[in-house]
Amino acid sequence: MQAQNFRFGGGLTDTVVHPLVAVAMPIAIGLILALPRKKAITPFVLAFFSIPIGQVLVLGGVHFTMHQILILSVLARMATFRSSSTEKKFAGGFNALDKVVVLWSLAALIIFSLEFMDTQALIKGLGDLVISLGGYLAVRFLIPDLETVGRTVKLLAVVCIIQGVFMVSEQFTHQNVFWYIGGAWPQIRNGHLRSEGALGTLYGGTMSGVFIPSFLWL
């Protein structure tokens, strides 16, 4: 029978962080905390979409991915931010869409926890909450105006081009460049190689598809 910690996405008992990632993370977090808010989105996006998803920090038996740590860093800055008459914590205030995202994220956590009624499931759900709700609030905070929206979408386009080049190269070389810093090795399914990139096959494909409307907006 599969152990519960494996069933809900756990498994590793030790920290797995590549030396290059260990160097890049403090730099990215330092820039996120120190740069003006409009510019802090740049190190956040570059780090978030270039650090492999398999990099994990284990503290007290709890797994923290590098992506969760990046999000928590932004939330820490957001928590200490003081709104003024000229600059709000969230552009346009906390609107109806924000409330929908909060309710949807909390509902997903509650439903998932009630479905399995297991501590490991609750921990998994809380980790997903950091990514879904925490990630939404982090980006919402880091993008205070339309100018930053445009800059962010352009930055995402660059990220997709870079990731795309490496993922196409995997089809010819059968090697993932990001494997050397902790990424996944390309998998074969039904005789076809599935490119991984930094985010893996599923996340990489989803990311690119979701961003297409934003790129058309440019």
C-alpha positions in Angstrom: 0.0 0.0 0.0 1.3 3.5 -0.9 2.3 5.6 2.1 0.1 8.6 2.7 3.0 11.1 2.5 3.7 9.8 -1.1 0.0 9.8 -1.9 -0.3 13.5 -1.2 2.9 14.7 -2.9 5.4 14.2 -0.1 8.2 11.6 0.0 11.5 13.4 0.4 12.8 13.5 4.0 15.8 15.7 3.3 16.3 19.1 1.7 17.2 19.0 -2.0 18.6 22.3 -3.2 21.1 22.6 -6.0 24.1 24.9 -5.1 23.2 27.3 -7.9 19.6 27.5 -6.6 20.9 28.0 -3.1 22.8 31.0 -4.4 20.0 32.3 -6.7 17.3 32.2 -4.0 18.8 34.7 -1.5 19.6 37.0 -4.4 16.1 36.8 -5.7 14.5 37.3 -2.3 16.8 40.2 -1.5 15.8 41.9 -4.7 12.1 41.2 -4.1 12.3 42.9 -0.6 14.6 45.7 -1.6 13.6 46.9 -5.0 10.7 49.4 -5.6 7.4 47.5 -5.8 7.0 48.1 -9.5 10.4 46.5 -10.2 10.3 43.7 -7.7 8.0 41.7 -10.1 11.0 41.1 -12.3 13.2 39.0 -10.0 10.1 37.2 -8.7 9.0 36.1 -12.2 12.5 35.2 -13.4 13.2 33.1 -10.3 9.7 31.6 -10.2 9.8 30.3 -13.8 13.5 29.3 -14.0 14.0 27.3 -10.7 13.0 23.7 -11.2 10.0 22.5 -9.2 11.9 19.6 -7.7 14.0 21.9 -5.4 12.7 21.5 -1.9 13.5 22.8 1.6 12.4 20.5 4.4 11.9 22.1 7.8 10.5 20.1 10.7 9.2 17.5 8.3 7.3 20.1 6.2 8.2 20.5 2.6 8.7 24.0 1.1 9.3 24.3 -2.6 11.4 27.3 -3.8 8.2 28.7 -5.4 6.4 28.7 -2.1 9.3 30.4 -0.5 9.3 33.1 -3.2 5.6 33.7 -2.7 6.0 33.8 1.1 8.7 36.4 0.7 6.4 38.7 -1.3 3.6 38.1 1.3 6.0 39.1 4.0 6.7 42.4 2.2 3.0 42.9 1.6 2.3 42.4 5.3 4.6 45.3 6.3 3.3 47.6 3.5 1.4 50.6 4.6 -1.2 51.9 2.2 -1.4 55.7 1.6 -3.7 58.0 -0.3 -1.5 57.7 -3.4 -0.5 54.0 -3.2 -2.8 51.2 -2.2 -1.8 47.6 -1.2 -4.0 46.4 -4.1 -4.5 48.6 -7.1 -8.2 49.6 -7.2 -8.8 48.2 -3.7 -9.8 44.7 -2.7 -12.4 44.1 -5.4 -15.1 41.4 -6.1 -12.7 39.3 -8.2 -10.2 39.2 -5.3 -13.0 38.0 -3.0 -14.0 35.3 -5.4 -10.4 34.0 -5.6 -10.2 33.9 -1.8 -13.5 32.1 -1.4 -12.6 29.6 -4.2 -9.1 28.9 -2.7 -10.5 28.3 0.8 -13.3 26.2 -0.6 -10.8 24.0 -2.4 -8.8 23.6 0.8 -11.9 22.6 2.8 -13.3 20.2 0.2 -9.9 18.5 -0.3 -9.4 18.1 3.5 -12.9 16.8 4.1 -12.6 14.3 1.2 -9.6 12.6 2.7 -9.8 13.4 6.4 -6.1 13.0 6.7 -3.3 15.1 8.2 -1.1 14.6 5.2 -4.0 15.8 2.9 -4.4 18.9 5.1 -0.7 19.7 4.8 -0.9 19.1 1.0 -3.9 21.4 0.8 -2.2 24.2 2.8 0.8 23.9 0.5 -1.5 24.3 -2.5 -3.2 27.3 -0.8 0.2 29.0 -0.6 0.6 28.6 -4.4 -3.0 29.4 -5.4 -4.2 32.1 -3.1 -0.7 33.2 -1.9 0.6 33.4 -5.5 -2.5 35.4 -6.6 -2.1 37.9 -3.7 1.6 38.2 -4.3 1.3 39.1 -8.0 -1.7 41.3 -7.2 0.5 43.3 -4.8 3.6 43.4 -7.1 1.5 44.8 -10.0 0.2 48.2 -8.8 -0.6 49.8 -12.2 -1.1 49.2 -15.9 2.5 50.1 -16.8 3.7 47.2 -14.6 1.1 44.9 -16.2 2.7 45.6 -19.6 6.2 45.1 -18.3 5.2 41.8 -16.6 3.6 40.4 -19.7 6.6 41.2 -21.8 8.8 39.6 -19.2 6.6 36.5 -19.3 7.0 36.4 -23.1 10.7 36.4 -22.7 10.5 33.6 -20.1 8.3 31.5 -22.5 10.8 32.0 -25.4 13.7 30.9 -23.3 11.8 27.9 -21.9 10.5 27.1 -25.4 14.0 27.1 -26.9 15.2 24.7 -24.2 12.2 22.4 -24.4 12.5 22.2 -28.2 16.1 21.4 -27.8 15.1 18.4 -25.6 13.3 16.9 -28.5 16.6 16.7 -30.4 19.2 16.2 -27.7 17.0 14.1 -25.3 18.6 16.2 -22.5 17.0 18.8 -20.2 19.4 21.7 -19.6 17.6 22.4 -16.3 18.4 18.8 -15.1 21.8 20.1 -14.3 20.3 22.4 -11.6 17.8 19.9 -10.3 15.2 19.7 -13.0 13.5 16.5 -14.3 15.0 14.3 -16.9 12.9 14.0 -20.1 10.3 11.2 -20.0 9.1 8.9 -22.8 5.4 8.3 -23.2 4.0 6.1 -26.0 7.3 6.4 -27.8 7.4 10.2 -27.7 9.7 12.3 -25.6 8.0 14.8 -23.3 10.0 18.0 -22.8 10.3 19.1 -19.2 12.0 22.5 -19.0 12.2 24.0 -15.5 8.5 23.5 -14.6 7.9 20.0 -16.0 5.6 18.9 -18.8 2.3 19.7 -17.2 3.1 23.0 -15.6 5.1 24.2 -18.6 2.4 23.5 -21.0 -0.3 25.0 -18.9 1.7 28.1 -18.3 2.3 28.7 -22.0 -1.4 28.1 -22.9 -2.7 30.4 -20.1 -0.4 33.3 -21.2 -1.4 33.3 -24.9 -4.3 35.7 -24.4 -2.0 38.1 -22.6 0.6 37.9 -25.4 -2.2 38.7 -27.9 -3.0 41.7 -25.7 0.5 43.1 -26.3 
